[in-house]
C-alpha cells in the first residue's frame, strides 16, 4: 500500500484552515453577542452587534450544513 503524502498533506491543511476559520467565526459571533449586551446595558444601539452576530452564526451554520452535505452525498 502506497500513501500519497502530498494529498494527505493537502487534506490536512485544508481541514485545519476550515476548522480554524470556523472557530474564529464562531468566536466573533459570541463576541458580537457580548457587545450587544454591553450596548444594551449602556443604552446604546444594538443593531450592528446583533446583525454581526447573526451573520457570523448563519455563516457557521452554512459551513456545518455544507460539511454534512459533503459527507452524506458521498
N, C-alpha and C positions, 0 to 999 in steps of 0.2 A: 504494500500500500504506500502510495506516494502522497505526501501532503503538499498542497500548493500554498507555500508560506506567504507569497505575495497577496493572494486572495484572502487568506486568513487575516493578514495584517490590515488589509483594506476594510474587511468587515469589522474588525476590532476598532479601527479608527473612526469609521462612520457611526458605529454603535456608541462609542464613547462621546463623540460630538453631539449625537442626538440626546443622550441621557443628560449631559451637562447643560445643553440648551434647554431641555425640559425643566430641569431643576432650577435654572436661573429664571425662566419664565414663570414658574410657579412661585418662586420666592418674590419676584416683582409683583405678582398679583396679591400675595399676602401683605407685602409692604404697602401696596396701594390701599388695601382694606384698612390697614392701620392708620394710614394718612387720612382716610375718610373719617375714622373715629376721632382723630385729633382735630380735624376741621369741624366736626360736629360739636365737639366739646368747647371749642373756641368761638363758635358762632359763624364760622366761615362757610364758603360754598363747598358742597360735597360732590358736585357734578363731575369734575375732572377725575378725582381719585376713584369714583365709582365707575366711570367709563373705562379707565385704565385697568382697574381690577377685573371688570367684566371681559375686556378684550384679552387680557392675559389668561384668564381661566377658560375662555372659549378657545383660545389657541391651544392650551394644554389638552382640552377635551378633543379637539380636532386631531392632535398628534396621537393621542391614545386610540381613538377610533380608527385612524388610518393604520396604526400598527396592528390592531386586531383584524382589520380587513386584510392586511397583507398575510397574516398568519392563516386566517380562515380560507382565503381564496386559493391558497396553495393546494 
